[in-house]
């Protein structure tokens, strides 16, 4: 089991052992201890030399990889033992008792040293001791009384040497076993380290779920691929894929099935990569990015058609079957460009396609212009928030019966370098860039400051403030609202918070609790743009909504479209049933007003009465009618 290691130990001792054999044999022959030099003794000495040469040949001439090398050494030990044993057997007839004692001591001493040096191979150790000592002892025991005693002593010593050889051999085997165990342990640790290092590198470079490159490694991989491309002009195309409504798959079938879907998408993109040499990565939860190098725009279109075809194949798991829909945006680089910039352009194309319901959208100058304007307004918005450059206009909400102002809707306005920016434009920018909460706080503060000043003269007037779903979901919203109400001594019933129907329904789980807490503070709730979403009457009832604002789209054609008339009438009756008031938005003509009054609408808002006005004009309007 440990033959190779034992051979190493045995071979390490062999040159010294052979040298001792040659030295002792030479001394025995030339020292004159045994009646001087003779031809027989010289022959015996040269036999020792020959055996020693043979053993050295085994040591140096046979490869350590030879599985029988230790066996050759054992044969050498046998030959050496036989030649040594022949010395006293051949010449003991002329020995005196003293010479016999000296010979036995020399042989026992040499055997003892050899037993230790040969202990890496137990059979060699025991065989050398047995062959060199015991035959001589048996010869002595067959002679006179004195020789018998010397022979018995020799046999006892030989047995002791054999037992010592067993212990030495056992120790060496244990040492070798321990050494091999440590080496195996170290090797296993090194292998484990290498395996874990490879795993870590894989985790660093690959998405665990899909097996595609992750965001961190994608750009590096693309740069490496680009460096390997020759000087032939190519088109570097970046393709951004967004799975549509992927959260619905998770909600309907569970995240386990959602993970399976992502895995399948990863497998399909990987197969395409293998064929086309493209590079795919998982860019987000349900977003993927692809890099493709081609020679023509036709090849790009062909590739995108293939991706579309493969991703549209149904995914089946047990009794669940889904077909993915998605939006693709892509950007063709005809000139060198930083990878992240190219990816950004592909993403902009995808986002523009989503907004305009275009499944596959190429990046063009129109998208570039839109992006540059958004980026310009984003930077300016940051400055405007710091400097509080936004301002408010207020549009009256009028009681349809008395024609008196009931409340005002606070409408935020903004100008950049003298250019008025449409609210829809800058509010969407604020939402996309995480600035809507800061903007909402500023709007809330300016509106409540205005309400405080108005209520000092007209305590019955309310102000309606638009609040986004993002603001409602902010954990600090309630605390900040409560802080402002106490700071400016606001009459809470005069605060109306407006949230769009679509935002309320899509975030109902989170918003319902916030709305209930707001209602407990005495604040009113309005549902804006009613009719554009899919509100449930029971939901509106349970939330105790105070006002329902009918969207302008139903008011515009109310005079000519009987369906709009019926919808307005039905919404008004439904709202009154759950004890909500109705506000009609966008009223511009007297005949619209007449029909709304006939439908029993409570309040109107629109250009027929007034456009949004400044705070000073608002005070003038109140003073005029009172």
N, C-alpha and C positions, 0 to 999 in steps of 0.2 A: 504493500500500500504506500509505503514511504521509501521505496527502493531508490529513487533518484536522489533524495536528500541523504540517505544513508551512504550512497556511493560518493557523494561530495565529501562527507566526513571521512570515510575510509580512504579516499584518494589523497586527502590533505595530509594524512599521517604516513602514507606509504613510502615516500622518498626517504623520510627519516628512519623508518623501520628497516628498510633495505640497507641503508648506510650502517645501521647498528649491526645487522647480520654480517655484512662484509667485514666490518671492523673487528667484531668478536672472533669470527672465523680466522682472520689473519693473525690475531694475537695468539689464539690457541695453537696454530701451526708453527709460528716463528718464535714464540716466547721461550720454548724449551721446557715448559712446565711438564710435558709428557715425553720425557726421554729423547728430546731433540727432534730435528727435522728428518722426515722420511718421504719416500716417493708416494706411499699410500696416502699420507696426510696431505701432500700437495694435490694429489688427485681429488681428494675429498674437498679441499679448499676451492679448487677450480670448479667443482660441482656446485658449491655454494655460489661462486661467482656467476656460473651459468644460470642457475635458478633465479638469482637476483636480477640478471640481465633480462630474463624472461618476464619477470614481474614488472620491471620498468617498461618493457615493451607493452605489456598489457595496460600499464598506466598511461603512457604517452602515445602509443600507437593505435589504440582502439578508441573510437569516438564515445564521448559521454552519452550520446543518444542511443548507443547500442544497448538494447534491453538486457543483454547477457554479460555486460562488462563486469558486473559484480561477481558473476559466476566464474569468469576467467580469473579474477583476483582470488577467489576461493581455491581454484585449482592451483594457482601459484603458491598459496599458503600451504596446501597439502604437499606439493613438491618440496618446498623449503623445510617443512616439518619432517618429512621422510629423510631428507639428506642430513638434517641436524640429528635425527634419532640414530642414524647409522654410525655417527662418530663414536659414541661410547660402546655401541655394539661391536664395532670393528676392532677397537683398540683397548677395551677394558681388561683383556687378559694380562696386559703388561702394567695395569694400574696398581698402585699401592692403595691401601685404605684411604690415606690422606688424599691421594689423587682422585679417588672415587668421590670423596666428600666435596672436593673442589669442583669436580665436573658437575655433580648434582646441584651444587649451589649456583654455578654459572648457568646451567640449563634452567633451573627454577627461576632465577632472577630474570633471565632473558624471556622466559615464558610469561612471567608476571608482567613485564613491560609490554610484551606483545599482546597479552590478553587485554590490557587497557587500550592500546593503540588500535587493536583489531575489533574492539567491542561494537563498532558500528555494524559489523556483520557477526552476529553471535555464533554462527556455525564455524566461521574462520577462527574466532577466538578460542572456542572450546577444542576445535580440531587441532590447532597448533600446540596448545598446552598438552592435550592428550597424547599426541604423537611424539612430542619431544621428551616428555618427562616420564610418562607411565611405562613405556617399553623398557627404558633404562632401569627404572625401579624394579620391574619384574625380573630383569636379568640379575640385579643385585640380590633380590630376595631368594633367587635360586642358588646362591653361592653360600658362603659361610654365615656364621651367626652374626658377626659384626655387620656384614654387608646386608643381611636381612633387615636389621634395625634401620640401617640407612635407607633401604628401599621403602620400608613402611613410612618413614618420615617423608620421603619424596611423594609417595602416593597421597598422603594426607595433605601435603602442600598443594599437589595438583588439584585435588578436590576443592580446596579452598580457592585456588585460582579460578576454577570453573564457576564456582558460586559467585565470585567477585565479577567475573566476566558477564554473568547473567544480570547482576545488578547494574553494572555499567551500561550494558546493552539496553536494559529497561529504561534507565535514565535518559540515554540518548534518544530512544524512540519517543519517550514522553516529551523531550525537548523539541524534537523534530515536529511532533504532533502539535505542540503549543505554537511553534513558529509558523507552521502551515495554517493553523487556525487564525493566527493574527494576520498572516498574509491574505488569507481568504476573506477575513473580516474587512481588511483595508481595501481589498479588491472589490468586495461587495459595496462598501461605502463609496468608493470611487465610481462604481457603476451606478449606484443610487443617485449620487451627486450629478453625474452626467445625464441620467434619465430625468431627474427633476429640473436640471438646467434646461434640457431640451423642452420639457413641459412648460417651464416658465416662459421660454422664448416663444413657444407656440401660443401661450395665453396672451403674451404681450403683442403678438402679431395677428392673431386670429380671433374672430368672434366665436365664442364657445358654442353658440346655438347653431349658427349657419355654416361654420367652417370657413367663411369668407374672411378677407382681410378686415381689420377694424380701422377706425378713423386714424389712429396714430400711425399705423404702418402703411396705410394706403398711399399717402403722398410719397413716402420713402420708396416704396415699390415702383411707383410710376416713374420717379426720377431715375431709378436704376434701369428700367426698361427703356426710357428715352435715351439714356447714355449709350445703350447697346445698339440703337438704331443707326444705320449708316447715314451718309450725307444725302441720300435720295429724299427729295421733298415729300413730306407726308402731311396728312391732316390728323391732328390730335383731337379726338372727340371725347367730351365728358358728358355722360348721360346720367341724369338724376331721376330716380323712380320713387314714387310715393304710392303706397297701397292705400286705396280709398276706403274710408270707414272701417279700418282694421279693428278699431276698438269695439265695433259691433260684433265682430267674430269672437273676441274675447268675452264680451258680455253674454252673448247667446250660447256659446259652446264651451266656455271656460278657457283659462290661460293655457292649459295643457294642449288643447287642440290648436290654440293660437300659436304656441311654440312649434307644433308640428307643421303648421302652414309656413312659418318662417324658415324652418329647416328645409322644406320642399323647395321654397324659392331659392335658398342657398344652393341646393343641389342642382337645380336647373341652370342657375347662373354659372356654377362651377363647370358644368358640362359644356356650356357655350364657350367659356374661357379656354378650355382645353382645345377646342376646335379652332377658335379664332385668335388665340393668343391675347385676348383682352384680360383686363384686371378688374375684378369686382370686389366691392366692399359693402359691409353693412354700415350705413352712415348714421342711422338713428333707429328708433324702435321699429318703425314701419317704412324706413327709407333706405334706399340702396344707391350706390354710385358706381359707375363703370367707366373705365378708360379704354379707348380703342384707338389704335393707330392704323390708318388706311391710306390708300393712294388717291381715292376719289370720293366725292360726295355721294355718288350712287351706292358705293359699298357701305357708307354710313346708313343710308336709308334701308338698304337690304338687311343690315345688322339689326337695326331698330325693329323692323318688321318681324325678324326672327324672335327677338326678345319678347315682343308683344304676343306673338303666337304661343311661345312656350309658357309664358306666365299666365296666359288665359286658359291653359288646360285645367280642367277641373281637378280638385284635390279631394280624394275620398278617404275616409277613415271610418270603418264599420258602417253605420247607417248615416253618417254625416257626409254631405257632399257640398262643397262650395266652389264657386268660380270667382276668381279675383278680378276686381276692376282697379285701375290705377291711372295715374297721370305721369307722363314722361316729359321731361324738359332736357334739351341737349344744347351743347355749345361746341362749335367747330373752331379749333384754333389753327389758323393758317400762318400765324407768326408765333415765335416763342413767347410763352406767358407763364407766370408763376402758377403752379398747380392749384393752390387754394383760390386764386382769382378765377381760374377757369371753372372750378367746382362751384363757386359762388354764382357765376353766370348761368350755369346749368340749373342751379336751384332757383334762380330768379325766373328762368323760363318756365320751370315746372309750376311755380307759384302763380305766375301770370296765367298759365293754362288752367289751373284750378279755379281762379277767380272768374275766368271767362268761359268755363265749361268746355275747354279744348283738351282733348286727351293727350295729344302729342304736340309739343310747342318748341320751336327752335328759338334760340336767343337772337334778337335783332336790335336795331337801333332804337326802336320804340320802347322796348323793355329797358335799354340802357338809359334813355332819357327819363323814363319813369323812376328808375333806381336813383339816378343822380339827383332828381328833384326831391325824392324821399329822403335821401341822405342829407341834402342841403337843409331841408325842413327839420330833420331830426337834430342836427347841430344847432340850428336856430332855436328850436324848442327848448333845448337844454339851457340856452342863454335866457330865453323868455321865462322859464320857470324860476331861475335864480333871481331875475330882475322883476318878476311878477308883472310881465308885460301883457298878459291876457286881461281882457276886460269883459264886462257883462252887458248884455241887452236884455230887455224884459218885454214879453208879449202878453197882453191882457187876456185873461180867461173870463168870459162875460156870462152872467146869468141870462139865459135865453128869454125869461119872462120879464124881468125888470130892466134888462139892458144895462145893468150896473156891473162894475168890475168886481168880480169875486176874488180873483187871485192873479198872479203873474207867473209865467214860466220863465225861469232864469236860463238864458242862452249865452254860452261862452263865445267870445269872438277873439280873433287874432289877426294882426297885420304884420307882414314882414316887408321891410323897406317900402312901406306905404301900400303894399298889395294885400287886399283882404284874402285870407285863406279860408276856404270853405270848411265848416265844422266837420263834415263827413271825412274830409281829407286829413285834417290834422289830428282828429280823434283816432282814426285808424292807425296813423303813425305812432301816436302815443301808446295804443294798445300793443302794436307789434314790437315796440322797443322797450316795454316795461315802464313807461312813463305815465300811464293812465292813472295810477294811484296818486302820484304827486300832483298831477293835473286835477284830479277829482278833489283832493284836499283843498287846493287853491279855489276851485269853483265853489265848494261847500262854504269855505270861509267868506268869500266875497258875497255869496248869496245871503248868508245869515247876517252879515254886517248890514247889507241893504235891508233885510227884513226888520232888523232891529230899529233902523232909522225910520222905516215906513210905519211900523207899529206904534212908534211914539206919537204919531199923528192919527193913524188909522189902524187901530188895534184889531179890526176884523179882517184885514187883508192878509192873504196867505201867499207864500211863494212855493212854486213847484220846481224841484231840482232834479235834473237827470242824473242817475247813478248807474254806472256800468255793473255788470255781473262780477267783473274782476274786483271792483271796489267792495261789493257786498261780501265776497269770499275772503277779503282781507281780515285777518283776526283783529286788527287794530281799528277797523271801521267804526264799530259801536262805541268804543272808548273815545275816539276822536270826535265823533258826532256829539256824544254826551258832554265832552269838554267844551265844545263851541257853544252848545245850548246854554250851559251855565255861565260861560264867560260873557256872552252877550245877552243874557237874561231873555231868552227866546220863549215865546208862547208856543208850546210844542204842537198844538192843534193847527197852527198856521204854517207848519212845515209839511210839505207834500213831497215825498220821494218817488220819482218816476223810474220804473224799470221796464224795459221792453218785454213784450209777451214772449218773444222767441228766447231771449236770455233767461227769463224766469223759468220757463218750462224745461229748457235744456240743462239747467243747473238747480232743479227744484229741490233735490235732496239737501244741498248745502244752503240754499237761499231761504227755504221755508222757515228754518229755525231762526235765521237772522231777521226775517220779516216779522216773525212773532215777537221777538225781543224789541224791535223798533215800535211795533204797535203798542207794546206794554209801556213804552215811554210817552205815549199819547200822540205819536207822529202818524200822519196819514200816508197811505200807500196808493199810488196810481199805477195802472198797467197801461203802458204806452203802446201805440201802433197795434191796437187790438184788431185781430182778424188776419194778421200776417203769420201767426203761428197756429198752434193747435191746442189752445187752453181748454182745460176741463172745467165745467161749471162747478163741480164739487171742489176742485182745487181752489178756485177763486173764492168760493164760499168759506172753505176751511181757513183760508188765510185772511178772511175778513177784509178783502180789498175795498177801498173806499171809493175809488174813481176808476172807471174804464174809459180810455180815450180811443174813440173809433178812428182808425187810420184814414188819412186824407184820400187814399185811393178809392174808398167807398163813398166819399163825399163829392169828389170831382164830377161824377156822372149821375148823381142821384136824381137829377131833374129829367134825365133821358133814359135811364136804365132802371126798369122796374125791379130787377134782381137786387141792385144796390139799395133801392128803397126798402125792399123786404128785409134785407140783411140788417140795415140800420134799425128798422122797427123791431125786429126780433132780438137784436143785441140789447136794445134799450129795455124791452120787456124783461129779458132774462136778467139784466143787471139790477133792475128794480126789484125783481123777485128775491135776489140775494142781498138786497139793501145796499146796493152800490149806485153811485151817481154816474151819469154818462156825460162825457165831454166830446164834442165833434171837432176834429181838427181840420184846418185848411178851408174854412168857410170864406168864400170870396164874393158870393152874389146873394142878392136879396131873395131870389126864388129858392136857393138852397136853404136859406134861413127859414123860410116859410115851411118847407117840407120837414126840416128837422124839428121845428116847433110842433108840427102836426104829429110827428113820431114820438113826441113827449121827451125829447132830449133835454137834459138839464142845463148844460153849458156849451158855449161855442168858443172857438179860438180861430182867428184867421184875419186875412187882410181886409175883410169886410168891416171889421171894427178897427183894427190897428195892426201895423207891422211891428216887429220888435223895436223898442225904443230905449233911449238912454235912461239912466236913473233919474235925471232931472226932469225929463219929459214924463216919466212915469208919475212923479209927484204932481206935475202939472195936470195930467189926466185925472188923477184922483181928486185934486182940488176943484177941477172944473165940474165934475159930475156931482160933487157934494156941496 
